[in-house]
Amino acid sequence: MSFAPRIDAALHAALRQGQAAPAPAKLAAALEHAVTPGGARIRPTILLSIAAACGDPSPRLADAAAVALELMHCASLVHDDLPCFDDADVRRGKPTVHRAYSEPIAVLTGDSLIMLAFETLARAAGEDPARAVALISVLAKRSGMPGGICAGQGWESEREVDLSAYHAAKTGALFMAATEMGAIAAGQDGPQWIELGARIGEAFQVADDLRDALYDEETLGKPVGQDDLHGRPNAVSELGVEGAIQRMRDILGGAIASIPKCPGEGMLAAMVTAQAEVLTPIKWRAAQRIAGE
């Protein structure tokens, strides 16, 4: 099942709210630049997959949760790319926001997307106020301190890095938010879905290490070799390419085993398996298929 049209429609509706006149033109344009065209929209897709697996009784609330999560992710990318952090020139195959619009506009763009994320959830609160409050709480927790994406960025300024905490915050936090928020939007118990999100996030971190080590900038759509450049630990340097790919597949196998009982359990297992295929670097993906024939 493809959720792309549903995600795009809900995202554009939220963006229109953030760009409504009167609004400063450059900042309004920068919001669009930061969010579109999107990447794989992995996090909102996972969120809606969880909601669908649990019956999706409140699709408007699930859409709001998916949009809020993606807006927060996009905000983090804008801030990560700033000169004070990664100083990146390219993101998703086009100039980063600070290169296209200036550094002050980029700071405001990230801040505005964060505010728009929470506003989107607040607007949908009429569907179910208690669930909306729970969704806001999860998104805030997974975005800030001490274990959210802000903490993940903060670890990069420490002399000694707790690698497990760093990866859990930097990459895992929004995946945990995706699974937990998807369940909450569908009226289910959110915490029992956290392990699935943590495992998917861990696998995604390994895959990101592989892409950073193996792809060129044109293929990846952003600067490569950043782990080595910034002296960050990564799975490829620790395990080698083959070892890292096997590690990623092992983690995703554990993710499938962690899926709570629900009507759409089989669909979720297929989704995780599909993510393993997408995350495996192209050259090794082809080799894996040949080996299986």
N, C-alpha and C positions, 0 to 999 in steps of 0.2 A: 504494500500500500504506500503510495506517494503522498506525503503531506505538503509537498513544495507549494502547490497553488494556495492552499489554506494558509500557510505561513506567510507567503508573500503578500496576500491580500490583507491579512491582519497587520503586518508590518507597515505596509503603505498607509493604511488607515491611521495607525499611530503616528507615523511621520507627518501626515497632514495636520494632525492636532498640534504637533510641535512646530510647524511652519506657518500656522495661521496668521494672517495679517491682523495688525501691523507687526512685522518681525524684521530684524536686521537681515538683509539679503545674503550677505556672505555667510553668516552663521547658519541660516536656513539651508543654503546650498551645501555647506559642509556637512550638515546632518545627513543629507542624501548621499553625499560622497562616501561617508563613513559606513553606511549601512548597505548601499547598493553599488554594483551588483553583489549579491552575497556570495559567501563561500559555500560549503556543503550544507550549512545550517544543521550541523550534526546535533547540537544541544536541543534546539526546539523540536527536531524530529524525534529524538529520544523521548522528550517530554510528552509529545502527542501520542507516541507509540504506547507509552505506559498508560496514559489516559484511555486510549482506545482499548487496550487489553483489559482494562477495568470497567469497560462499558461506556465510557465517555458520556455520562449523564448530563454534564454541564459544558457543552462545547464552547460557549462564549467565554467562560471562565478559563477553560484550558487554553484557548487561543490567547487570552490576555497573559496567562502565565508563560506561554511559549514566546510571545513577543517581548515581554519584560526580560526574560532570560537572554534572548538574542541581543537586545539593546544593551544589556549590561556587558555581554561579551564584546560587542563592537566598541563600547566605551573603553573597555580595558585594552583593546588593540590600539586605539587612538593614543591612549596614554603611554602604552608600552613603546610605541614608535618614536616618542618625543626625544629630542637631543639629550635630555637629562637621563634617559634610560638607554634604549637600544640605538637611538639616532638612525632610524631606518629611513630609506628613501622610497621604498616600494612596498606596497601591501596589496595583495590580491591582483597583482599585475598592473597596478597604476600607482601614481605618486601618493605617498602617505598624506594625511590631512595637513600636517604642518608644512609639508613641501608645497602642497597645492594652495593652501589658504593662509599660511603664516602660523607661527608657534602660538601666539595668543588665541587665535581662532581655534586651534586644535585643542588647547586646554579647555576652552569654553564648550567645544563640541563634545568632548568626553563627559564633562560635567552635565551638559544638557541631556545627553543620552541616559545618564544615570537617573536624573530626575524624571525623564519621560518613562523610564522603566517602571518606577514606582507609581507614577500618575496613571499609567495604563492599568495596573492592578487595582488602583483605587477606583477608577471609572467602572470596573467590572464588579465591584464589591456588592452591588445590588443583587447579583445572582445568588450569592451566599456569603454574607458578611463574615461569618466565622472562618470559612475556607479562605476567603481573601486575606484576612489578617494572618492566617497561618502561612499563606504563600508569601506575603510581604516579609514575614519573620524569617523564613527560610532563605529568601533571596538576599536579605540584609546580612544574615549570618555567613552565607557562602561568598559574600562579596567583600566583607570588611575584615576586622581583626577579632580574634587572634588566628583564625584558621581559614579565612577567605582569600580571594585573589589579591587583595591589598597586602595581606601577610606574605603571600607568595612573592610579590614584587619586593617586599621589604627584606626577605631573606637574602636577596642578592646584594644587599649592602652590609651584611654581617661578615665578620672576619672568619667565623666558623659556622658552617651551614649544617643544620639537621636535614639530611637529604630526604628522609621520609616525610618530614613535615613540609619541606619545601615543595616537593612534587604534589603532595596532597592538597596544598593550598594553591599553588600556581596553576596546576592543570586539573586536579581532581575535583576541586571545590564546585565548579559549575556543572560538572557531570553528576555529582551527588545532588546538586540542586535540581537538575533535570529529572532524575528518577523520583526524587522525593516530591517535587512540585507536581509532576504528572499524576502521581497517586493521590495527592491531596486534592487536586482539581477534580478528580473523579470520586471524591468522598471516601477514599481509602486511608489506611494508616500509613503516613509518610515514612517514619523511621525504618520500617522493615524493608524499604526499597533502597536505603542508603548504600548497602554493600554492593549492590549491582552497579550503582553509579560510581562508586570508588574503584571498582575493578575495571570498568570501561575507561575511566579517567587514567588509571595506571597504564592500561594498554595504549591509550592515545598518546601518553607521554613517551613511551618507548617508540611508537610510530613516528612521533615528531622528531625524536632524536635520529631516527633512521633517515627521515626526509632531509633533515638539516645536514647530515653527513654525506648523503648520496646524490641529492638532486642539485641541479644548477638553478640559478635565480629565475631564469625564464620559465622553467617547469614549475617551480615552487610558487612563483608569484610574489616572492619577498626575498630579502637577503639570506644567503646560505652561510654555513660555517660559523654561525653565531655562538654556538656552544664553545668551540675552540677559541674564538676571538675573545670571549668574555670569561674564559676559564671556568665554565660551568661543567659539573659532572654530567655524564650522559651514558645511556645504555650501550651505545656502540663502542665507546672507548673501554668500557668495562667488560663487555661480552663478545665483541666482534659482531659483524653483520649477521651471520647465520644464527649466532646465539641470541642476538636481540630479537630477530624475527621469531624464533622459537619461544622466547620469553613472552612476546606479545600474544602469540597464539595460546600459550598456556594460561595466561591471565584471562583471555576471552573465554576459554573453556571453563574456567572457574566462574566467570560472570554468568554463563548460561546455567550452571549448577546453582547459582545463588538466586535465580528468579523466583519470587514468591508465587504460591499457587494463585492462579487467576484464570478467568475464561480465555484470555488471549495468550496464555503461556507459550504455546507453540509458535505463535506469530512473533513474540519477543525473542525466542531462541533463534528464529530465522533472521531477525533483524541484527542480532549480535553477530551471527555467522557472516552476514553480508558486510558488516563493518570490518570484520577481519580481512575480507577480500579487498575492500577499498583501502584499508590502512597499509596493507602489505606493499612495499615498493614495487613498481611496475615490472622491473626485470625479474625479481624473485617471484612475483605473482605468476608470470608466464612459466617460469621454471617449475613451480609447484603444480600447475595444471598439466604440464608435459609429464612430470613424474607420476601423476595420478592416472594417466591414460594407459 
